[in-house]
Amino acid sequence: MSRILVTGSADGLGRAAADSLLSAGHEVVVHARDQERAAGLHPLADRGAHLVVGDFMDRDAVRRIAAELNDAVPLDAVIHNAGVWSGPAVMPVNIIAPYLLTALLRGPRRLVYLSSSSHFGGRPALTGIDWRGRSAGSYADSKLFVTTLAAAVARLRPGVLSNAVDPGWVPTKMGGPNAPDDLELGHQTQEWLASSDDPEALTTGGYWYHRRRLQPHRAVHDEAFQDLLLQTLARETGTAL
């Protein structure tokens, strides 16, 4: 059994993944952005889940969570699920927070990043990006960046299994009640990549949709773009990968 962090697990796909992993016997660390949302995680905590709280808009909060987790039992895997669709939080939550956690957390050998088919509409350009969220960010750009981060980690950390997952457009609070995709299938690939010993799940550098490996945006595996993204994020955060 594994110890797995699921960020953004107060509701939606993160909540479903954490619930399923607990039911499978794994040790799960759940995350909420504030105490109000954390209160809704008490049913999972009653089943043994551990809880961390912090707003991913706040880089200091991300660093504090990383330090708290580094002082605890080492993690085996992280599902970087937390995400927002629109507004100023897009870049801080969708790319800065997973980058910082990747750079700071010690131990995880499996990393799963939530992508989206929207990443195909992202622009592989880093100039003029408001990383601090002073203005609204592009969701498509953020998902292209985090999918590229997953591929870069796979290349630079050969001992780590790093993959990106498109969960589909599913009926969560973010996706809306009329979203056409399957909510159950929307979280199963993340769990599988984070915990399974299936040979396919033990691969790295993939972009997955419902346990099928697909070709991502061509910029994702462009090593020059990967390196530029990592350099930009390191400079922006003051933390190198």
C-alpha positions in Angstrom: 0.0 0.0 0.0 1.2 3.6 -0.8 1.0 6.9 1.0 -0.5 9.3 -1.6 -1.2 13.1 -1.5 -4.2 14.3 -3.5 -4.3 18.0 -3.8 -7.6 19.8 -4.1 -9.5 16.9 -2.6 -12.4 18.8 -0.9 -14.7 18.0 -3.8 -14.9 16.8 -7.4 -12.2 14.6 -9.0 -9.8 15.0 -6.1 -12.4 13.9 -3.5 -13.4 10.9 -5.7 -9.8 9.9 -6.1 -9.0 10.2 -2.4 -12.2 8.3 -1.5 -11.3 5.5 -3.9 -7.7 5.2 -2.8 -8.8 5.0 0.9 -11.2 2.2 0.0 -8.4 0.4 -1.7 -6.4 0.5 1.5 -3.9 3.2 0.7 -2.8 5.8 3.2 -4.1 9.1 1.8 -3.2 12.7 2.5 -6.1 15.1 1.6 -5.8 18.8 1.0 -8.2 21.8 1.3 -7.5 25.4 0.7 -9.0 26.7 3.9 -10.5 25.4 7.2 -14.1 25.8 5.9 -13.5 23.4 3.1 -11.4 21.2 5.3 -14.4 20.6 7.5 -16.0 18.8 4.6 -13.2 16.3 4.6 -13.9 15.0 8.1 -15.7 11.8 6.7 -12.4 10.9 5.0 -10.3 11.9 8.0 -12.6 9.6 10.1 -11.5 6.8 7.8 -7.9 7.5 8.3 -7.0 10.2 5.8 -4.5 12.8 6.9 -5.2 16.5 6.2 -3.1 19.5 5.1 -4.6 22.9 4.6 -3.3 25.8 2.6 -4.4 28.2 -0.2 -2.3 27.4 -3.4 -2.7 31.1 -4.4 -0.2 31.7 -1.6 3.3 30.5 -2.3 4.2 30.6 1.4 1.3 28.3 2.1 2.6 25.9 -0.5 6.0 25.9 1.0 4.6 25.4 4.5 2.6 22.3 3.3 5.7 20.9 1.6 7.7 21.4 4.9 4.9 19.8 6.9 4.8 16.8 4.6 8.6 16.5 4.5 8.5 16.2 8.3 6.0 13.3 8.2 6.1 9.8 6.8 7.5 10.1 3.2 5.0 10.2 0.4 5.1 7.5 -2.3 3.0 9.5 -4.8 1.3 12.8 -5.5 -1.7 13.5 -7.6 -1.6 17.2 -8.5 -5.3 17.6 -8.8 -6.0 21.1 -7.5 -7.0 23.5 -10.3 -9.2 26.4 -11.2 -10.9 27.2 -14.5 -10.7 31.0 -14.6 -9.7 34.1 -12.8 -6.5 35.4 -11.2 -5.8 32.0 -9.4 -5.2 30.1 -12.7 -1.4 30.4 -12.9 -0.7 30.3 -9.2 -2.8 27.2 -8.6 -2.5 25.3 -11.9 1.2 25.6 -12.5 3.2 27.5 -9.7 1.8 25.3 -6.9 2.5 21.9 -8.6 6.0 23.2 -9.6 6.8 24.2 -6.1 5.6 20.9 -4.6 7.6 19.0 -7.2 10.7 21.0 -6.3 10.3 20.8 -2.5 8.7 17.5 -1.6 11.2 14.7 -0.9 10.5 11.1 -1.7 7.6 10.7 -4.1 8.4 8.2 -6.9 5.2 8.8 -8.7 3.8 12.1 -9.8 0.5 12.6 -11.6 -0.4 16.0 -13.0 -3.9 17.0 -14.0 -4.0 18.2 -17.6 -6.9 18.9 -20.0 -7.6 18.6 -23.6 -7.7 22.4 -23.4 -3.9 22.3 -23.3 -4.0 21.8 -27.1 -5.2 25.5 -27.3 -2.3 26.7 -25.1 0.5 28.9 -26.4 4.1 27.7 -25.9 5.2 31.2 -25.1 6.3 32.4 -21.6 6.7 36.2 -22.1 4.1 38.3 -20.4 2.7 35.6 -18.2 1.3 36.9 -14.9 2.6 34.1 -12.7 1.4 35.8 -9.5 -2.2 36.1 -10.4 -2.6 39.8 -10.4 -4.9 39.4 -13.4 -6.9 36.5 -15.0 -4.8 33.7 -16.5 -5.3 31.5 -19.5 -6.5 28.0 -18.5 -5.3 26.5 -21.7 -1.8 28.0 -21.2 -1.7 26.7 -17.6 -2.6 23.2 -18.7 0.0 23.3 -21.5 2.6 24.4 -18.9 1.7 21.7 -16.4 1.7 19.0 -19.0 5.1 20.1 -20.1 6.3 20.1 -16.5 5.2 16.5 -16.2 7.2 15.6 -19.3 10.2 17.5 -18.1 10.2 15.8 -14.7 10.0 12.4 -16.5 13.1 13.3 -18.5 15.2 14.8 -15.7 14.3 12.4 -12.9 14.7 8.9 -14.3 13.9 7.3 -11.0 10.4 9.0 -10.9 7.3 8.1 -12.8 5.8 11.3 -14.0 2.7 11.5 -16.1 -0.1 13.9 -17.1 -3.8 12.9 -17.2 -6.7 14.5 -19.1 -9.7 13.4 -16.9 -12.2 14.5 -19.5 -14.9 17.1 -19.3 -16.7 15.6 -16.3 -19.7 16.9 -14.2 -18.0 18.4 -11.3 -18.3 21.9 -9.8 -15.7 23.1 -12.3 -17.1 21.1 -15.3 -20.7 21.9 -14.7 -23.7 19.5 -14.4 -24.1 19.0 -18.1 -20.5 17.9 -18.8 -20.6 14.9 -21.2 -17.8 12.8 -19.9 -17.8 10.0 -17.2 -17.1 11.1 -13.7 -15.9 7.7 -12.6 -13.5 7.3 -15.5 -12.4 10.8 -14.8 -10.5 9.9 -11.6 -9.5 6.2 -12.2 -6.5 6.9 -14.4 -4.9 9.1 -11.8 -5.3 6.5 -9.1 -4.0 3.8 -11.4 -0.9 5.7 -12.3 -0.3 6.6 -8.6 -0.6 3.1 -7.2 -0.8 0.3 -9.7 1.9 -2.2 -10.5 0.5 -2.9 -13.9 3.4 -2.6 -16.5 1.6 0.2 -18.3 1.2 2.2 -15.1 5.0 1.9 -14.4 5.8 4.0 -17.5 6.7 7.7 -17.5 6.4 10.8 -19.6 2.9 10.0 -20.8 -0.2 12.0 -21.5 -3.2 9.8 -20.6 -6.9 9.8 -21.2 -9.0 7.0 -19.6 -5.9 4.7 -19.4 -5.0 5.3 -23.0 -1.7 7.1 -23.8 -2.2 9.8 -26.3 0.0 12.3 -28.1 0.0 15.7 -26.4 0.6 19.2 -27.8 3.9 19.0 -29.8 5.5 21.6 -27.4 5.2 19.2 -24.5 8.1 17.0 -25.5 10.2 19.9 -26.9 13.2 19.8 -24.6 14.1 23.4 -25.3 10.7 24.5 -24.3 10.8 22.3 -21.2 14.1 23.8 -20.2 12.9 27.3 -20.8 9.7 26.6 -18.7 11.8 25.2 -15.8 14.2 28.1 -15.9 11.4 30.6 -15.9 9.6 28.9 -13.0 12.8 28.6 -11.0 13.5 32.3 -11.6 9.9 33.3 -10.7 9.8 31.2 -7.5 13.4 31.4 -6.4 13.3 27.6 -6.3 15.1 25.3 -8.7 13.7 21.9 -9.6 
